[in-house]
Amino acid sequence: MTLRYSRRKSRSGLAALALLGLLAGSTAFAAWAPPVGIPAPPWPADLDVARPAFPSPWTAETAGWYFVSSSGCSDTGRTYGHPGAPRCSIPSSPAAGSKIVLNGTITGERVLSFSGTSGSPTWVMGYSTTSPPTATGSWAVEGSYKILDGIAFTSGSRDENLALGGSNNMIRNLTFANSYSSNNGCVVYAGGTNNVMHRCTISQSGNWQYTGSDVDRHGVKIESANGLWFVDSVFHHIQGDGIQVGDQTNAASAINKVYIGRNQAHHNLQSCFWTKNATDVIMSENVCSDITFSPGGDGQGMGGQYDPKHVWFLYNTIYNTKAGIKVSGASAGTGGPWYMIGNRIYSVQSDSCNNYDMGALSFRNSGGATMLFNTVHDVDMFVAVPTGTGITVKNNIFSSQRAAGCAALDVDVSFSHDYNLYSASGYVPGSEANKVVAAPQFVNAAAGNFALQAGSPAVNAANPAEEAAFAAFQARYGLSIKKDYAGTSRPQGTRWDIGAYEYPSGGVPDPRIPNPPSNLRIQ
């Protein structure tokens, strides 16, 4: 893939520390495991693979180890370089398994077209992990089996800082800050086959409080791809979406298998994560918050529009936004199905009561929407569906509508709904034979803990027949998502529990995936 400039619009205290480590790029304590519903990438086997140890002592040239720096450098007579005598340039065709160590400021455009192998990847990495090298130009990652680790990209005068292409490449522990805001674009353009972004931070893309004409400066923009993973990363203060998948013009078949998992995003202008035309997009275990600026916009946490196919929102947390998961209109009516399963959505307050623009679970598209086992609390509107067919709303907790005068469930079409728990009788839309109307008995809703107490009326109250969406997911992806938000297998009792949490047998929550701290901020 060639470098390009796009103008197209585009979860105990210990557990909290572990999550902070993941998001901030700290060393992991165990082999990396994928979020629920997301397959592991084919390479590398462990995304937290240790960096190669430097030669010791490194006082002379060492075969396979390149040292590149902007200070005191020369390419004359220096095949590899070392800290005492660095090269100026990144080698153009290093052998598979080479280690290219960077220090200082690296300027200019770079095209990394060389390749490693699956057993001998090529590393491009910073010399210092506490003071990483700075890259000020635009880089293109082509070729295959490379790992870029520990580099800080910064700019204020250009579009993309990095174009991720080729196949089986991973960027890890990279940071990006790019204040350029004049044209539509992004900081990272991502495509190719089976590429991974892991433990990266995009802390700025343009001006997140922009109020001018419609200029989108996304964190990541995806076009033409077959297998992309965006995991354990942070996206904040971005003039657009943290990640935008596709656009209105590309065919859904041009972008396949996009996995967005266990990331954190906050304070973006438009959304945390958004998909346009693509096929098989899974957003799982992300934490999204504080999408409230959005002048003239809906301020949704995540969602999509146009005609993507097979889109899944699984076990995400969304709070302090104007809308939760919001699916906007179609173009050709060829997209879907859409699934919203096991999400926690709370503290959502819109600017209006228009069901086209708001709602914790919102849909006005084609292909059908299945909303199951979500916990929704303290919002203006629980469900908003002004148009569409094939809408299923079951086994959800709808608790504590805000006093905003909006309809609790504003659905203007025929839809299938049952086995939902409502915290007040006024919320129930028409007739539900198996509804539950009672306080859900959360552990501590004020602290963002929506796990169920032992006496909760939601326990063993969901549909006794397993919902078809779980078998559909297993059949399509070969993975089971029959879990609750905390990773507890479902069911634990005689039936599934209503809402995002399953009360565990024995009464002890599964500690594998604890609740994320609700006020987490990484600046």
C-alpha positions in Angstrom: 0.0 0.0 0.0 1.4 3.4 -0.9 1.4 6.4 1.4 -1.5 8.5 0.6 -3.3 11.7 1.8 -7.0 11.1 2.0 -9.4 14.1 1.5 -12.5 11.8 1.7 -14.9 12.4 4.6 -14.9 10.3 6.0 -12.9 -3.7 33.3 -11.0 -5.3 42.7 -8.4 -2.5 42.6 -5.9 -4.9 41.0 -8.2 -5.3 38.1 -8.4 -1.6 37.6 -4.6 -1.3 37.6 -4.5 -4.1 35.1 -6.8 -2.3 32.8 -4.8 0.9 33.2 -1.7 -1.1 32.2 -3.4 -2.4 29.1 -4.6 1.0 28.0 -1.5 2.9 28.8 0.9 0.3 27.3 2.4 -1.3 30.4 4.0 -4.7 30.3 1.4 -7.4 30.5 1.6 -10.2 33.1 0.1 -13.0 30.9 -0.3 -13.9 27.3 -2.7 -11.6 25.5 -6.3 -12.8 25.2 -8.9 -11.3 22.8 -12.1 -9.6 23.9 -15.3 -11.6 23.8 -16.5 -12.4 20.3 -13.2 -11.3 18.7 -10.9 -14.0 17.2 -7.2 -13.9 17.9 -5.3 -12.5 14.9 -3.3 -15.1 12.9 -0.1 -13.4 13.9 1.6 -12.7 16.2 0.6 -15.5 18.6 0.9 -13.1 21.6 0.4 -9.4 21.0 2.4 -8.7 24.2 5.4 -10.5 22.8 8.5 -9.1 24.6 10.8 -6.7 22.7 14.2 -8.1 21.8 16.9 -7.4 24.4 19.6 -5.0 23.1 23.1 -6.3 22.6 25.2 -5.8 25.8 27.5 -4.2 25.6 26.4 -2.4 22.4 29.6 -0.5 21.7 30.2 -1.8 18.2 28.3 -2.8 15.1 26.3 -6.0 15.7 24.9 -7.9 12.7 21.2 -7.6 12.4 21.0 -4.7 14.9 20.6 -1.2 13.3 20.8 2.0 15.3 19.3 5.1 13.7 19.5 8.5 15.2 19.4 12.1 14.1 22.4 13.2 16.2 25.9 12.4 15.3 24.9 10.1 12.6 26.4 9.0 9.3 25.6 6.3 6.7 29.2 6.3 5.4 31.1 3.3 6.6 28.3 2.3 9.0 26.4 -0.8 7.9 24.4 -1.1 11.2 25.5 1.6 13.5 25.4 1.5 17.3 24.5 4.0 20.1 28.0 5.5 19.9 28.0 5.8 16.1 24.5 5.8 14.7 23.2 5.6 11.2 21.1 8.5 9.8 18.7 6.4 7.8 16.4 3.5 8.2 17.7 0.6 6.0 15.7 0.0 2.9 15.9 -3.8 2.7 17.0 -5.3 6.0 17.0 -9.1 6.4 14.1 -10.9 8.1 14.6 -10.8 11.8 16.5 -7.5 11.8 16.0 -5.0 14.7 16.0 -1.4 13.8 16.3 0.8 16.8 15.4 4.5 16.6 16.5 7.4 18.8 15.9 11.2 18.7 13.8 12.8 16.1 13.1 11.1 12.8 12.1 13.5 10.1 10.7 13.0 6.6 8.5 10.5 4.9 9.3 6.9 5.3 8.2 3.8 3.4 8.8 0.6 5.3 8.3 -1.9 2.4 10.6 -4.7 3.7 9.3 -7.9 5.3 10.2 -10.3 8.0 8.8 -13.8 8.4 6.3 -15.2 10.9 9.2 -16.8 12.9 11.6 -13.9 12.4 9.7 -10.7 12.3 11.5 -7.4 11.7 11.3 -4.9 14.6 11.3 -1.1 14.3 11.4 0.1 17.8 12.3 3.0 20.1 15.6 3.0 22.0 14.1 4.4 25.1 10.6 3.3 26.4 10.4 6.4 28.7 11.5 8.9 26.1 10.5 7.4 22.8 11.8 8.7 19.4 9.7 11.2 17.7 8.5 10.9 14.1 7.4 14.1 12.4 6.7 12.9 8.9 4.3 10.5 7.2 5.2 6.8 7.3 3.8 4.0 5.2 4.0 0.4 6.5 4.0 -2.1 3.7 5.4 -5.6 3.3 4.7 -8.1 6.1 5.7 -9.5 9.5 6.9 -6.3 11.1 6.4 -4.9 14.6 6.6 -1.2 15.2 6.9 -0.5 18.9 7.5 2.6 21.1 7.5 5.5 18.6 5.8 8.9 19.1 4.3 10.5 16.0 3.6 14.2 16.1 2.6 16.8 13.6 0.5 19.9 13.1 0.8 20.5 9.3 -0.1 17.3 7.5 -2.9 14.7 7.2 -2.0 11.1 8.0 1.0 10.3 10.2 0.9 6.6 9.4 -0.6 4.4 6.6 -0.8 0.8 7.9 -1.0 -1.7 5.0 0.7 -4.9 3.8 -0.1 -8.0 5.8 0.6 -9.4 9.2 2.0 -6.2 10.6 1.5 -4.9 14.1 1.9 -1.4 15.5 2.2 -1.3 19.3 2.9 1.3 21.9 2.7 4.1 19.4 1.4 7.5 20.3 -0.1 10.0 17.9 -0.8 13.7 18.2 -1.7 15.7 15.1 -3.4 19.1 15.5 -3.9 19.6 11.8 -7.6 20.4 11.3 -8.0 22.0 7.9 -9.1 19.1 5.7 -11.0 15.8 6.0 -8.7 13.0 6.9 -7.2 11.0 9.8 -4.1 10.4 11.8 -3.8 6.7 10.9 -5.1 5.3 7.6 -5.5 1.5 8.0 -5.9 -1.2 5.5 -4.2 -4.4 4.3 -4.7 -7.9 5.6 -4.5 -9.2 9.2 -2.9 -6.1 10.6 -3.0 -5.1 14.3 -3.0 -1.9 16.3 -2.4 -2.7 20.0 -1.8 -0.5 23.0 -1.6 2.7 21.0 -2.9 6.2 21.8 -4.3 8.8 19.5 -4.6 11.7 21.8 -5.5 14.3 19.3 -6.7 14.6 15.7 -7.5 18.1 14.7 -9.7 20.2 17.1 -12.3 18.2 19.0 -14.3 21.4 19.8 -14.4 22.4 16.2 -17.6 24.4 15.3 -17.0 25.3 11.6 -18.2 23.5 8.5 -18.2 19.8 8.3 -14.6 18.7 8.5 -13.9 15.2 9.7 -10.5 14.5 11.3 -10.8 10.9 12.5 -8.3 9.1 14.6 -8.3 6.0 12.3 -9.9 5.7 8.9 -10.3 2.3 7.3 -10.6 1.5 3.6 -10.0 -1.7 1.7 -9.1 -4.3 4.3 -9.5 -8.0 5.1 -8.7 -8.5 8.8 -8.0 -5.6 11.1 -7.6 -5.6 14.9 -7.8 -2.4 17.0 -7.4 -3.5 20.6 -6.4 -2.2 24.1 -5.9 1.3 22.7 -7.0 4.9 23.6 -8.7 7.4 21.4 -9.5 10.9 22.8 -10.0 14.5 21.8 -10.5 13.8 18.2 -12.3 16.0 15.6 -14.5 13.2 14.4 -14.7 9.5 15.3 -12.0 7.6 17.2 -12.3 5.0 14.4 -14.4 5.2 11.3 -14.8 2.1 9.2 -15.4 2.7 5.5 -17.5 5.4 3.9 -20.6 5.9 1.8 -18.9 5.2 -1.5 -17.2 1.8 -1.0 -18.9 -1.5 -1.3 -19.4 -3.4 1.9 -17.4 -6.2 0.4 -14.3 -4.0 0.2 -13.7 -4.0 4.0 -14.0 -7.3 5.8 -13.4 -8.5 9.4 -12.8 -5.4 11.4 -12.4 -6.0 15.2 -12.5 -3.1 17.6 -12.1 -4.4 21.2 -11.3 -3.4 24.7 -10.4 0.1 23.8 -11.2 3.4 25.6 -12.4 6.5 23.8 -13.7 9.8 25.2 -14.1 13.5 24.4 -14.4 13.1 20.6 -16.4 15.5 18.5 -18.6 12.9 16.7 -18.3 9.4 18.3 -16.0 6.8 19.8 -16.4 4.2 17.0 -18.5 4.3 13.9 -18.9 2.0 10.9 -20.1 2.8 7.4 -19.9 0.3 4.6 -18.1 -2.9 5.6 -18.8 -6.6 6.3 -18.3 -8.3 9.7 -17.6 -5.5 12.1 -17.4 -6.4 15.8 -17.1 -3.9 18.6 -16.6 -5.6 21.9 -15.7 -4.6 25.5 -15.0 -1.0 24.7 -15.4 1.8 27.2 -16.8 5.0 25.6 -17.7 8.2 27.4 -18.1 12.0 27.2 -19.2 12.5 23.7 -21.2 15.6 24.6 -19.8 18.5 22.7 -21.0 17.6 19.2 -22.5 21.0 18.2 -25.4 20.2 15.8 -24.6 16.5 16.1 -26.1 13.6 17.9 -23.2 12.8 20.2 -23.5 9.1 20.0 -21.1 6.7 21.7 -20.9 4.3 18.8 -22.9 3.1 15.9 -23.0 3.2 12.1 -24.9 4.1 9.0 -25.4 3.3 5.3 -25.2 -0.4 4.4 -22.7 -2.4 6.4 -23.4 -6.1 6.8 -23.2 -8.2 10.0 -22.4 -5.5 12.7 -22.2 -6.5 16.3 -22.0 -4.3 19.4 -21.1 -6.6 22.3 -20.5 -6.0 26.0 -19.5 -2.3 25.6 -19.9 0.4 28.3 -21.2 3.8 27.1 -21.9 6.7 29.5 -22.1 10.5 29.6 -23.1 10.8 25.9 -26.1 12.3 24.1 -27.0 8.9 22.5 -25.8 5.4 23.2 -25.6 2.9 20.3 -27.1 4.7 17.3 -27.6 3.3 13.9 -28.5 6.0 11.3 -30.1 5.7 7.9 -29.3 3.3 5.0 -28.4 4.2 1.4 -29.3 1.2 -0.7 -31.1 -0.8 2.0 -28.8 -3.7 1.6 -27.1 -3.7 5.0 -27.6 -5.6 8.3 -28.3 -7.5 10.3 -27.3 -5.3 13.3 -26.9 -6.7 16.9 -26.7 -4.9 20.2 -26.0 -7.5 23.0 -24.9 -7.3 26.6 -24.0 -3.6 26.6 -24.2 -1.2 29.6 -25.5 2.2 28.7 -26.1 4.9 31.3 -26.1 8.7 32.0 -27.3 9.5 28.5 -29.0 12.9 28.0 -29.9 14.3 24.6 -30.7 17.8 23.4 -34.2 16.8 22.3 -36.9 14.1 22.3 -36.6 13.3 18.6 -36.3 9.6 18.2 -34.3 10.1 15.0 -31.5 11.7 16.9 -31.4 10.1 20.4 -31.9 7.0 22.5 -29.7 4.6 24.4 -30.5 1.9 21.8 -31.4 3.7 18.5 -32.1 2.3 15.0 -33.4 3.6 11.7 -31.8 1.4 9.1 -32.5 -1.8 7.2 -31.6 -5.4 7.7 -33.1 -5.7 11.2 -31.8 -4.9 14.7 -31.6 -7.3 17.6 -31.3 -5.7 21.0 -30.7 -8.3 23.8 -29.5 -8.5 27.4 -28.5 -4.8 27.6 -28.6 -2.8 30.9 -29.8 0.7 30.3 -30.0 3.2 33.2 -30.6 6.9 33.7 -31.3 7.9 30.2 -33.8 10.2 28.4 -35.0 7.5 26.0 -34.4 3.7 26.3 -35.2 2.7 22.7 -35.6 4.9 19.7 -36.8 3.3 16.4 -38.6 5.7 14.0 -38.4 3.4 11.1 -37.2 -0.1 10.0 -38.3 -3.7 10.1 -37.2 -6.9 11.9 -36.7 -5.1 15.3 -36.3 -7.4 18.4 -36.0 -6.0 21.9 -35.8 -8.7 24.6 -34.2 -9.5 27.9 -33.1 -5.9 28.6 -33.2 -3.9 31.8 -34.6 -0.4 31.3 -34.1 1.5 34.6 -34.6 5.1 35.7 -35.7 7.3 32.8 -34.5 10.9 33.2 -37.2 13.5 33.8 -37.0 15.0 30.4 -40.5 14.5 29.1 -39.4 12.1 26.4 -41.1 8.8 25.6 -39.3 5.9 27.4 -39.5 3.7 24.3 -40.3 5.7 21.2 -40.8 3.0 18.6 -42.9 3.9 15.5 -42.9 0.5 13.8 -44.0 -3.0 14.7 -41.4 -4.8 16.7 -41.0 -8.0 18.8 -40.5 -7.3 22.5 -40.8 -9.4 25.6 -39.0 -10.5 28.8 -37.7 -7.0 29.5 -37.5 -5.5 33.0 -38.8 -2.1 33.5 -38.2 -0.2 36.7 -41.5 1.7 36.4 -44.9 0.6 34.9 -45.1 3.7 32.7 -42.2 2.6 30.6 -43.8 -0.6 29.1 -44.7 -0.3 25.4 -48.1 -2.0 25.0 -48.4 -5.6 26.0 -45.5 -7.8 27.0 -46.7 -11.2 28.3 -43.5 -11.9 30.3 -42.4 -8.4 31.3 -41.0 -7.7 34.8 -41.9 -4.4 36.4 -39.7 -3.9 39.5 -36.5 -2.3 40.7 -33.7 -4.3 39.2 -31.6 -4.3 42.5 -28.2 -3.4 41.1 -25.2 -3.7 43.4 -24.4 0.0 43.2 -25.8 1.9 40.2 -24.5 5.3 41.5 -20.9 3.8 41.2 -21.6 2.3 37.8 -21.9 -1.2 39.1 -24.9 -2.8 37.5 -24.3 -6.4 38.6 -27.4 -8.0 40.2 -28.0 -8.6 43.9 -29.1 -12.1 44.8 -32.7 -11.1 45.2 -33.0 -9.2 41.9 -36.2 -9.9 40.0 -34.0 -10.1 36.9 -32.4 -13.4 38.0 -33.8 -16.4 36.1 -36.4 -14.2 34.4 -35.2 -14.0 30.8 -36.6 -15.9 27.8 -36.3 -19.7 28.7 -35.5 -20.3 25.0 -32.0 -19.3 24.0 -32.1 -16.3 21.6 -31.2 -17.2 18.0 -28.5 -14.5 17.8 -26.1 -16.6 19.9 -26.3 -19.6 17.6 -26.0 -17.2 14.6 -22.8 -15.7 16.0 -21.3 -19.2 16.7 -22.1 -20.4 13.2 -20.6 -17.4 11.5 -17.5 -16.8 13.6 -16.9 -20.2 15.4 -16.9 -18.4 18.8 -19.4 -18.5 21.7 -20.7 -15.2 23.1 -22.9 -16.9 25.7 -21.4 -14.8 28.5 -22.4 -11.8 30.5 -20.6 -8.5 30.8 -18.2 -9.8 33.4 -17.4 -12.9 31.3 -19.5 -15.3 33.4 -21.0 -18.1 31.3 -24.7 -18.0 30.7 -27.0 -19.4 32.0 -25.9 -19.9 35.7 -29.3 -20.9 37.0 -32.4 -22.5 35.5 -32.7 -19.6 33.0 -30.7 -16.7 31.8 -30.9 -13.5 33.8 -32.3 -10.3 32.3 -29.8 -7.6 31.5 -26.1 -7.4 31.0 -25.1 -9.4 34.1 -25.7 -13.0 35.0 -25.9 -13.6 38.8 -23.2 -16.3 39.3 -23.9 -19.6 40.9 -22.5 -19.4 44.4 -23.0 -15.7 44.4 -19.3 -14.9 43.7 -18.8 -12.8 40.5 -16.4 -14.1 37.9 -13.2 -12.0 38.5 -11.7 -12.5 35.0 -13.2 -9.4 33.5 -14.1 -6.9 36.2 -16.0 -3.7 35.7 -13.9 -0.9 34.3 -13.5 2.1 36.5 -16.3 4.4 35.3 -14.2 7.6 35.7 -11.0 6.3 34.0 -9.1 9.0 32.1 -5.8 8.6 30.3 -4.6 12.0 28.9 
